[in-house]
Every structure is written in C-alpha cells, then in structure tokens.
C-alpha cells in the first residue's frame, strides 16, 4: 500500500472522483508500477477496469474510486486510486477476523490504495479511504475492512493507524519481490458494530485490564 496523506486539502477537493473505466487500463497500471514494489498480473488490471475480480476462488464485484485531474495531457491524469472487494469472511484462513460470521458473513479487502508522488500529502488517500469505508459500512453484512502492509512501509502503517486500523497479525513471506521474500502485517478496522474474535489472549487482556481498574492503576 503506497499512501502518504494528511487531511483533505483544496487540491483533493478540486479533483474529480469516479470509478475505474476501461479507458483507464494503461494509466492505472502505470500508477501501480510507480507506487508499488509488487508487480500485479495483467489480469488484475483487466479485472479492475471491468469491475470484477477473483481472489481465493471467489469472484465478485469490486469497488474502485479514482481521484482524477481533468484536462491533463490527453484528457486526464489519475492522481490516486483505491480498489477493494467484498469477500466471504470464511475465505480468509490465516486469522479469524470476526467474532460472529453468521451476522457478518462478509469482509471488505482493500487490494490497493495509492496516490502519485506529485499528489501526495494532499489528503487524496484519506478521501479515497473514507469513501471505501463508507462503502463497507453501507453493507450491513460486512463486519471488517482489512488489508496487508509490507513490514518496512512505516508511512502506510502510520496512515492506517491514524484512520482506526489495528495491526492484528503477521503473515510470513507474504510478498515475493525481486527474488526475495518479505513479511506483511495484517491491518483490520471493524465496521457495523462487529468485533474481533474473543481469543484466549483477549480474555487474559480483559482480566488484566479489570485488575488494573480494580486497584485504581
């Protein structure tokens, strides 16, 4: 995730926001090549512009939003983009994300969020993420929004933490870049009243907090 954003500024407000379209195919790939060390397959971009993507044998519609500067070059320039997808909560097997997957059978996965170097720290990523979160909240069956961050991307970690995401796990060797494996952190934000699973660590943590409160600490 390549993000570095503050509160929305006049620049962010002046851009045009719209979903991906087939005419954006080449430029959205250029954006990802600029912003990410990961090299996505051609099918990823093909899926993104038609609005449907397959992850872990699940195929479903995606949510996309571009921040576009109109009237640049041949017509427009993509300043930033976010791509996410609702997925069955049971498809995520590395960690249990939700306490109640009957009430909340879906989660929203942020596949990518990026802004170009010339438009960073203008609040564009914040505005794109806010729209994605609103989209997740609009689906009452969705209990969480999650994403992965490569472990050396401190700027992305700071960004998501500021927006209420919690780091809940580490995925070993999740990325393979230039012949080398890299770990990823799992970040989650709960929506629609959902809560994380009540693990033994959570029980111990609750007990410890209660004890501190009891003794006035």
C-alpha positions in Angstrom: 0.0 0.0 0.0 1.6 3.2 -1.1 0.0 6.0 0.9 1.1 9.3 2.5 -1.8 11.6 3.2 -2.9 14.3 5.5 -6.4 15.8 5.9 -8.1 16.6 2.6 -6.9 20.0 1.2 -8.2 22.2 -1.6 -6.3 20.1 -4.1 -8.1 16.9 -3.0 -11.5 18.7 -3.1 -10.8 20.0 -6.6 -10.2 16.6 -8.2 -12.9 14.6 -9.9 -13.8 11.2 -8.2 -15.2 8.4 -10.2 -15.0 4.6 -10.6 -12.4 2.9 -12.9 -13.3 2.6 -16.5 -11.9 0.6 -19.4 -10.2 3.7 -20.7 -8.1 3.8 -17.5 -6.4 0.5 -18.1 -3.0 1.7 -19.1 -2.8 4.6 -16.6 -4.0 2.5 -13.6 -1.2 0.1 -14.4 1.3 2.9 -14.6 0.1 4.2 -11.2 0.7 0.8 -9.6 4.1 0.4 -11.2 5.1 3.8 -9.8 3.8 3.2 -6.3 4.2 -0.5 -5.5 7.2 -2.9 -5.5 4.8 -5.7 -6.1 4.2 -6.5 -9.8 0.5 -7.3 -10.3 -0.6 -9.5 -13.2 -2.2 -8.2 -16.3 -5.4 -10.0 -15.3 -5.6 -7.9 -12.1 -5.8 -4.7 -14.2 -8.2 -6.3 -16.7 -10.5 -7.3 -13.8 -10.2 -3.9 -12.1 -11.4 -1.9 -15.1 -14.4 -4.2 -15.7 -15.3 -4.3 -12.0 -15.0 -7.9 -11.2 -12.1 -9.8 -9.6 -11.2 -13.3 -8.4 -9.4 -13.9 -5.1 -9.0 -17.3 -3.5 -11.6 -18.9 -5.8 -14.1 -16.2 -5.1 -15.3 -14.0 -7.9 -17.2 -10.9 -7.2 -17.7 -7.2 -7.9 -15.1 -4.7 -6.9 -15.3 -1.2 -5.5 -13.0 1.3 -7.2 -12.6 5.0 -7.0 -10.2 7.3 -8.8 -9.1 10.8 -8.0 -8.7 12.4 -11.4 -7.2 15.7 -12.6 -9.2 16.6 -15.7 -7.7 18.3 -18.7 -4.1 16.9 -18.3 -2.2 15.6 -21.2 -4.6 13.6 -23.4 -7.5 14.4 -21.2 -7.0 13.4 -17.6 -4.4 12.2 -15.0 -5.0 9.7 -12.2 -3.8 11.3 -9.0 -4.9 8.4 -6.8 -6.9 5.2 -6.7 -8.4 2.7 -4.3 -9.6 -0.8 -5.2 -11.4 -3.1 -2.8 -13.8 -6.0 -2.8 -16.4 -7.6 -0.5 -15.4 -11.2 0.2 -16.7 -14.1 2.3 -15.2 -13.8 5.8 -14.6 -17.6 5.8 -12.3 -17.3 2.8 -9.7 -15.6 5.0 -7.9 -18.5 6.7 -4.7 -17.1 8.1 -6.5 -15.4 11.0 -10.1 -15.3 12.4 -11.2 -11.8 11.6 -14.6 -11.7 13.2 -16.3 -13.0 16.3 -19.7 -13.6 14.5 -19.5 -14.7 10.9 -23.2 -15.6 10.9 -24.3 -12.0 11.4 -21.3 -10.7 9.4 -20.5 -13.2 6.7 -18.6 -10.6 4.6 -15.4 -8.6 4.9 -14.0 -5.8 2.7 -10.5 -6.3 1.4 -8.5 -3.3 0.2 -6.4 -4.6 -2.6 -4.6 -1.4 -3.4 -4.6 2.3 -2.3 -2.1 4.7 -3.9 -1.5 8.3 -4.9 1.1 9.6 -7.3 4.2 11.2 -5.9 3.2 14.7 -7.2 -0.1 14.5 -5.4 0.9 13.0 -2.0 0.2 14.7 1.3 -2.7 16.5 -0.2 -5.4 14.4 1.6 -6.2 12.3 -1.5 -5.6 8.9 0.1 -7.6 10.0 3.1 -10.6 10.9 0.9 -10.3 7.7 -1.1 -10.1 5.6 2.1 -13.1 7.4 3.6 -15.2 6.5 0.6 -14.1 2.9 0.8 -15.1 2.8 4.5 -18.4 4.3 3.7 -19.0 1.7 1.1 -18.2 -1.1 3.6 -20.5 0.5 6.2 -23.3 0.5 3.7 -23.3 -3.3 3.6 -24.7 -4.4 7.0 -23.4 -7.9 6.4 -19.8 -6.6 6.3 -18.0 -6.7 9.6 -14.5 -5.6 8.8 -12.2 -3.9 6.4 -8.7 -5.4 6.1 -5.5 -5.1 4.1 -1.9 -6.0 4.1 1.2 -3.8 4.5 4.7 -4.8 3.8 6.6 -4.6 7.1 9.1 -1.9 6.1 6.4 0.6 4.9 6.2 2.7 8.0 4.3 5.5 6.2 1.5 3.2 5.3 1.4 1.8 8.9 1.1 5.3 10.3 -1.6 6.2 7.8 -3.8 3.2 8.6 -3.3 3.6 12.3 -4.4 7.2 12.2 -7.6 6.0 10.5 -8.5 3.5 13.1 -7.0 0.3 11.7 -5.3 -2.1 14.1 -2.4 -4.4 13.4 -3.6 -7.9 14.3 -1.1 -10.3 12.8 2.0 -11.0 10.7 2.0 -13.1 7.5 5.4 -14.6 6.9 6.8 -14.5 3.4 3.6 -13.0 2.0 5.3 -10.9 -0.7 7.9 -12.1 -3.2 9.7 -9.1 -4.7 12.9 -9.2 -6.9 13.7 -12.7 -5.8 13.3 -12.1 -2.1 10.5 -12.9 0.4 9.0 -10.2 2.7 6.6 -10.4 5.5 3.3 -8.5 5.7 1.3 -7.0 8.6 -2.4 -7.6 8.7 -4.5 -4.5 9.5 -8.2 -4.5 10.3 -10.9 -1.9 11.1 -14.2 -3.2 12.3 -17.5 -1.7 10.9 -21.2 -2.0 11.5 -20.7 -3.0 15.2 -18.7 -6.1 14.5 -15.9 -7.1 17.0 -12.8 -9.3 16.7 -12.9 -12.9 17.9 -12.6 -13.4 21.6 -9.4 -15.3 21.8 -7.6 -16.6 24.9 -5.3 -13.6 24.6 -8.3 -11.3 24.7 -9.7 -13.0 27.8 -6.4 -12.6 29.5 -6.2 -9.0 28.4 -9.7 -8.2 29.7 -8.8 -9.8 33.1 -5.6 -7.8 33.3 -7.4 -4.5 32.5 -10.1 -5.3 35.0 -7.5 -5.9 37.7 -5.7 -2.7 37.0 -9.0 -0.8 37.1 -10.0 -2.5 40.4 -6.7 -1.4 42.1 -7.0 2.1 40.5 -4.0 1.7 38.3 
